[in-house]
Every structure is written in C-alpha cells, then in structure tokens.
Amino acid sequence: MSIEKKLENVGLGTKSVWSGETELFYQGATQVPIVQNATFGYRDIDIWYDVATEKKEGHIYSRNTNPTLHVFEEKMRILEDAEAATSFATGMAAISNTLFTLLSPNDRVVSVKDTYGGTSKIFMEFLPRFNVNVELCETTDYDAIEKEIKKGCQVVYMETPTNPTLKIMDLKRLIKAAHAQGAIVVVDNTFATPVNQKPISLGADLVLHSATKFLGGHADAMGGIVCGKKDLVKRIYHFREINGATLGPMSAFLLIRGLKTLELRIHKHNDNAMELAKYLQTHPKVESVNYPGLESHLNHKIAKEQMMGFGGVLSFTLKGGFDSVSKLLPLLQFAHMAAHLGSVDTIVGPPKVASHVENTPEERKMLGIPEGLIRCSVGIENIEDIKADFEQALSKI
Ligand SMILES: *Cc1c(COP(=O)(O)O)cnc(C)c1O
C-alpha cells in the first residue's frame, strides 16, 4: 500500500503531521524547506515545456506553484477529505477568488446575513457591480434559505458557525436543496476547522478557510485555502495564478508548522471555550452568551449533529451595552484586545471595531450584530487562569 493510501486511514493528528511530508526534502531535510525563490530553472527546454503545460510535475514560477506551498495544500486537502486544494495570500483572497471564479454577470448567489465582514462586503459592494444578484437570507431561517435556493442560483455560500454571532447553518439540509438546483456549495469552515466539522463529508463541493486563524494558530502568518472537487479547484487555481493572490513561502512554512498541532490545539480550544461560556452564562453582569455548545443555544441540536466539537470562539453581551464593554476589555490581563481569532492566546474585541469595522452602523444593524457584542477567541491558556481573569475584570465594572 502506498504511503499516500495509508494516510487516508490514519487519525487526524497523524494526517496533519505527515501529509505532504512522506518524502525527504532537499539533501535529506526532515522538515519542509522554505523555498524562498521566485522561479525554477531547467536545463532541457522539452522538460521545461512539459512542466509548463502541466504534462509533467514540477514548478515554473512561484505565483503559480511552489514546493513549500504544495505541502501546505496537501495537508489541507487530506485533512478536509478533498480531491484537490489550492492556497491563497489571505482568507479573503480565497473567498473573493472563489466567488469571482464561479460567478458571472446575471448569475445569482444565495448566502446569509451573518457571513464574515469582508465576505459580506463582497456580497454587498463588489459582486453587485458586476451584475451578480446576491440574496442574503436570515442565517437560521432554513425555510427561507431553501425558498431562495429553489428560485434558482449558481452558488450557495455558507459559513457555520458564523462570525461573530455563532449561528449554525443546517449544512446537510441546505446542501441537498442547493444540489437539487445544480448549484455549487461553498462552505467557510474557518471557525470549525476540519477537527470539528467536515463539510465535504456532508456534501459540500468546496470548503475554504482563513488559514490566518486556527490552521496557523499562532497569529503570525496570513493565508487562505480552498479544498474540494478537482475541476472546481482547478478553475479557482487558474483565476488565482493569473490574479496573483498567491501565498508566500515563509507564511506557508509557518502555516505548516501550525497545522502539525491542529488537533491538540482545537481540543483544548473546544474545552476552554465551553467552560468559559458556561461561566459567563451564570455571571450576573453578563446579558447573553452565544456558543453553540450551550444547550441554551438556538441551534444546539444541529450543531451537535454536524460538529465533532463546538470550537474556540464565543461572543457575549454585557448589561450596560457598549459602555460596559469599553470598561471591561482593558481590565483583562491575559487577553489581547485585537481584531483576530484562532490563536493560542485569548483575544477579545467588539465586532464594531474588529471583524465588522468595514461595515456601517446601519449595515451592522441589518446583519444583526449588536454594537455591544464582544467576540472572545478563547486561547489554550489554563482555563482556571482565563476564568480568574474574567472574574477580576467583571468585578470591577
Ligand atoms: C478572518 C476570516 C476571514 C478572512 O480571512 P483573512 O485571512 O483575514 O483574509 C474569512 N472568514 C472568516 C470566518 C474569518 O474569520
């Protein structure tokens, strides 16, 4: 049995360490070298031509392919159970390149109001300029989404859990409705990661990520990835190689390094977020907590069915609104106030100044994001310390 075949039957932790790395690299290097160069030379023009026309494997120019990037793509392809994968400079590059590859003027895309801020900007500002019809539905009104899908569309774009409201979309049901119309299904799996959710096993055609978040996991590299059906990934790769939103080799190296501990980290994130959510839910100064692992969560049942874990991100509101938020956050000692999530350190931020700062107050209202919401990406610190930190900060407001 080939080692590639064997890798399909091993656990996720083994996959993330070994996928794409079953051969030794340059001069026997056991770890992936950072191939930090723009181009690849040939001594034989016929071989060069065969590689350039994709008759032979190899690399021509790093805007197209690069050996370090290839390892990152292979790891994600195998972790997401996909036929193919292609990488990008950022998560937004993955999302915009995918949408602009798949959609043409007069096409229709059905999505929801709660997508990531940058994604909702593409839907509201950029796609309409190219005469693409965008329908943004209420995120958890599955009947309404199904109705819009049935009117006909080329792409159904989903994100679950959503950022920053942690709403859950019913993947199986909506994928079925989309495929009945012949639409391509794209799922942003950034919040869940393949440790907690496998959209391809539920029927999705394409899964994409901001690799900047949990996949890299250390807030030190940006990147994006699209995994899925070979023919679709090939089209998206072609758009990206010409468009030029290519991942850098140094970032790819850092993302590979991060991916090796993905399973370990996500299990810890899951446990810590669950415990912090439970703690916050009972605190008298907290108004509401959004976390799909809580039984009180609107979509807890579906989350339990389609997810293996509930992720490291929660959001909550305080009594006293944005005033209380501005007082609380600077009091936290072990939490960065920053526009980020998915890192080993705990990170807090109001979507109003972080994930949805690009949106106007009216747009945030339309998207259902309270101005006083706090998003908290719970890190892998010891949970007793995280809870104690919130306790001391909450006691002072
Ligand atoms: C951060 C994020 C993105 C965008 O990724 P970048 O790497 O910042 O471009 C897309 N989707 C979700 C869910 C995100 O959290």
The ligand as a Gaussian input file, in Angstrom:
#p B3LYP/6-31G(d) Opt

LIG

0 1
 C      -10.826000      36.128000       9.276000
 C      -11.875000      35.453000       8.493000
 C      -11.888000      35.545000       7.097000
 C      -10.879000      36.381000       6.328000
 O       -9.589000      35.875000       6.428000
 P       -8.251000      36.768000       6.287000
 O       -7.170000      35.749000       6.388000
 O       -8.264000      37.770000       7.392000
 O       -8.314000      37.418000       4.944000
 C      -12.874000      34.859000       6.416000
 N      -13.813000      34.131000       7.061000
 C      -13.835000      34.035000       8.400000
 C      -14.890000      33.222000       9.050000
 C      -12.878000      34.691000       9.162000
 O      -12.923000      34.601000      10.493000

